Amino acid sequence: MEIVLRLLWAFLIGGAFCVVAQVLIDKTALTPARILVGFVVAGVLLGALGLYKPLVEFAGAGATTPLTGFGYLIYKGVREAVDARGLVGALTGGLTAAAGGTAAALVFGLLAAAVCRGGKPRG
């Protein structure tokens, strides 16, 4: 039963991020690109203020999968790299922390492009 509750919270928290984004798209003049960048910056700022870690512990993938989670990941990488290497870590930490997910997105995007053409499956 505990796993079902954790999945439910992840779904609800992740869905809440989507609702906020959709309301911003529908009710403001902000472009989707600006909203996405705002979510990443919000994740960095909330991580720096210590507010995002409790949300990650509570909601799991519901908090780490949206773009705010990507911002939090960048913050964590920079923080750890600065602690380990000093000021140079501020330049390298975000890149190394996000490298695995970014590489996976590129590989899967390439595979999807190889299989699909113009939105229509080949065959």
Buried (B, 14 or more C-beta within 10 A) or exposed (E): EEEEEBEEBBEEBBEBBEEBBEEBEEEEEBEEEEBBBBBBBBBBBBBBEEEBBEBBEEBBBBBBBBBBBBBBBBBBBBBBBBEEEEEEBEEBBBEEBBEEEEEEEEEEEEEEEEEEEEEEEEE
